[in-house]
Amino acid sequence: MPDLLTIVEQFRAAMERQDEAAIRRLIDVYGRSYKRLDALVQALADKIANAAPTQGQVVRMMQYKALQEQMIEELTGIQAITRDMVAEQGALNVAMGERDAARMVGAAITGEPVILPGFNRLNPDAITALLGFLSPEGELYKRIGELAGSTADYVTEKMLEGITLGYNPKKIARAFQDSYGRGLTDALRMVRTAQLYSYREANRASYTVNSDVVKGWQWGATLDGLTCMSCVAQHGTFHQLDERLNGHHNCRCAMIPVTILFPPALDEEGKDWFEKQPEAVQRKMMGAGKYDAWKAGKFDLSQLSIEREDKVYGAMRGEAALKDLAGK
């Protein structure tokens, strides 16, 4: 019979497969967009190859104007795709999160991922309507609406900077590639975080309407060398139903239900797990500076997780900087 933690991990893996499929679509769209722009980048690089133009001269060039116009068109299309993807994937993850929450509670009680008789179910559309970050009038969609303009401005700044510094054509093309990729990074973060928050908030909504069975939840991180120290510090901690799992952007931690009649599934907190790890693992996960300060007693592991305010999601937890832990 699988235990609850195994089932939680299976559900998390299924969610990530859905997430990865959407992310691959976005990466593919961005890659094809870059290829369409590549010839225009090369044309501009060739134009200035044997000259030392000023920024004013560059922005008046036909090749520069053609690149700018096409780049805005490409980024505007990607912006629209990102918006649609957030809406689509948010709805899918809400439905999956509501269903998986019911099955996780069933697993906590029976050992099998079944939906218990009498378990209260919620309409996923009702959950979606309650999630402020999925509102078309909310801050997330506002940020998506700024994606094309902010990315284009950043690319322009970096290219003109390179031209002013006398970069050769190959290096200018590389500067364009690197700066244009920032738009993809932003779009991926927006989509991924909306997916993950939608899933977990659907979990919590389901737990809350079944508070006669579920009394709270535990923060479940994947404890490996890639886990950030904020999530390590939160792992295994108990939370009331009115508390969100407010992890950082792209945080993949899980909300493990704690039922009224049975003990919590996690019997060890992250800080206890971390203290048992070899020094090499601890140094790698913390970084040398934090590790040395921690061993010197400058801070406790629980202090590694701090809240920062985000305009879309409110208070989000992330790893504290060394200067905030041990002083400058």
C-alpha positions, 0 to 999 in steps of 0.5 A: 500500500503506498504511503501518503508521501508517495502519492503526493510525489506522484501527483506532483510529478503529474502536475510537472509533466503538464507544466513541462508540456506547456513550457515546451510550447512557449520555448518553441514559440520563442525559438521560432521567433528568434530565428525569424529575427536572426537575419535582421540582426545579421543585416544590422551587424553587417551594416556597422561591421566596418564603421564606428557609428554613433547611437544616433546614426544607428537608430536612423539606419533602415536595418535597425528600424526593420529589426525594431519593428519586427521585434515588437511584432514578435514580442507582442505575439508572444505576450498574447500567447503568454496571457492565453497560456496563463489563463489556460494552465491556471484553469487546468491546474485549479481543476487538478489541484481540487481533485488531487486534494480530495485524493490526498485526503483519502490517502491520508486516511485509507492509504489509497488515493480515493475520494471519500464518501461525503467529501465536499467537492468544489467547482473549479470555476468557483475556485478560479474566480476567487484567485485574485492573481488569475483575474484579467484585471489583476497585477499578473495580467498587467505585467504580462501586458508590459512584457513586449515593451519592457523586453524590447527596451532592454534589448535595444539598450543592450544592443546600442550599448554594444555598438557604442563599445565597438563590439564586432558583428558576432558579439552584437548578435550574441548580445541580441540573443542574450537580451532577447532571451530575457523575455522568455525567462520572464514569460516562463516565470509568469506561467510557471508560478501561476500554474503552481500557485493555482494548483496549491490554492485549489488544494487549500480551498478543498482542505478548507471546505472539509475542515471537519476532516482536515485540520491543516497542512504541512509544507513539503519540499523535495529535499535534495541538493537543488532545494533552496534553503528557504524551502528546506527551512519550511519543510515539515512545518505545520500550517493552518488552513487560512495560511498559503504556501507562499513559496518563491517564484517557480517554487514546487513545494507541496501542501500535504494534508494533516487530518484530524484523526491521523498524525502528520505524514512528515515526522522530520523538519527540513532543518533537522534533515539538513543538520544530518547532511555531510559538510560538503552538501551543506556548503553547496546548498548554503554557499560558503559564506552562509555556511561559515556564518551558520557554523559560527552561530550567527543565525539559526536555520529557520532564519533562512526563510524570509517574506518579501512582498510581491505585487501579484502574490503578496508575501512570498517566501525566499532565501535570506541574504547573508548580510541580513542574517549575519550583518554587514 
